Amino acid sequence: MTKSRKIKALGDYNKAVEINPDNYQTYHNRGILFIQTGKYENALKDFDACLEKYPNFVWAMEKRAEVLGKLGRHREVQRDLNKAKELMKLWHKM
């Protein structure tokens, strides 16, 4: 994705959050965009918001672990990865 497309996408996600702040997927997707642009603190905030709205969203938990690793917060990385692993075990039992 080009820089100009990322800027447009960020604006679209910001507007989507304004319109529907309860949509966890918007925070997840914007968080991924923040990772791609190296804005890890912003990404962390979005994954936190996503997981506040949908605590068992494994993919957001894994992405948050990735961001925490980039920020050097390794204990929290392990916490999220362990939780994601447990959730995946439960999901596969269904």
Helices and strands as residue ranges (DSSP letters): H 3-19, H 24-36, H 40-53, H 58-70, H 74-93
